[in-house]
Amino acid sequence: MCYFYAQMSQKSLNKGGEENEQLSFLGHLEELRWKLVKSVIAIILFAVVIFIFTEPIVGSVFMNMKESTFPTYIFLCNLGEMIGVGDGMCIETIQINSIQSLDMTGQFNTNIYMALIGGLIAAFPFIFWQFWSFVKPALKDKELSVSKGVIFWASLLFFFGIAFGYFLISPLCVQFFGNYKILDSVDNNFRINSYLSMITTTTFLSGLFFELPVVIFISTKLGLVSPELLRKYRRHAIVVVLILAALITPPDVISQVMVAIPIMLLYEAGIYVSKLVVSRKQDSAR
């Protein structure tokens, strides 16, 4: 934090040329506070819109995931036929008998939670822009020149992660837990908050996981990590990724591997990005 503050203050001094133009520490905190306030306002605005259109969103985005006609299930069925396993990968039925609410405030609280997570997802580009505009003064001019497009790439990776979570991880979870039974006589009647929160949380976490290269990029810019450090702890990263994959996927090996592989590829991409940032720093120092 001290290093970051020093860099921002030095940048302000270089641009203004006068010491009284430097932002104080409290000034930086005030700037950060307003950026957080703007981000919260953006989340709330999107959440209000989602709350208003709750019925069509829940019907077309969430409830269709428990039907065998969901695009992911159709794709898996076609894939199974292509690789020669017949209908072994087809999902004909998901044994969810009903989605119900057992608490007086259950549906309302679930609606608020869903709207807030949706607002956070929709407002992500704006939120990241606010964060980046706060961090940017700590970077040098040459570093800024190679940082162009970071908001675009961060947003693109995030929404790729959202799509990955929605079309792969969440359907696998719904299919596995929807069809899992201890006894045939026990019916699967899930609470609405359990069903919706699993999908929204899993999808949102997937979006965050896909931000790994951007996190490594910014951390390398600030001198917190290096390519050597990332390579040194690659094995530890694999263990962490497998644990995370086990937490957000059904307890079967195939689902965990399908999630772990993309995250590890992102980690490797982060190493390459970190190496590129360090080499650019070295070239500018010569």
Sequence and secondary structure as in RCSB ss.txt:
>XXXX:A:sequence
MCYFYAQMSQKSLNKGGEENEQLSFLGHLEELRWKLVKSVIAIILFAVVIFIFTEPIVGSVFMNMKESTFPTYIF
LCNLGEMIGVGDGMCIETIQINSIQSLDMTGQFNTNIYMALIGGLIAAFPFIFWQFWSFVKPALKDKELSVSKGV
IFWASLLFFFGIAFGYFLISPLCVQFFGNYKILDSVDNNFRINSYLSMITTTTFLSGLFFELPVVIFISTKLGLV
SPELLRKYRRHAIVVVLILAALITPPDVISQVMVAIPIMLLYEAGIYVSKLVVSRKQDSAR
>XXXX:A:secstr
 HHHHHHHHHHHHHHH SGGGS  HHHHHHHHHHHHHHHHHHHHHHHHHHHHTHHHHIIIIIGGGGSTTSHHHHH
HHHHHHHTT TTTT        EEE  STTHHHHHHHHHHHHHHHHHTHHHHHHHHHHHHGGGS HHHHHT TTH
HHHHHHHHHHHHHHIIIIIHHHHHHHHHH  SSTTS  EEEHHHHHHHHHHHHHHHHHHTTHHHHHHHHHHTTS 
 HHHHHHTHHHHHHHHHHHHHHHS SSHHHHHHHHHHHHHHHHHHHHHHHHHHHHHHHHH 
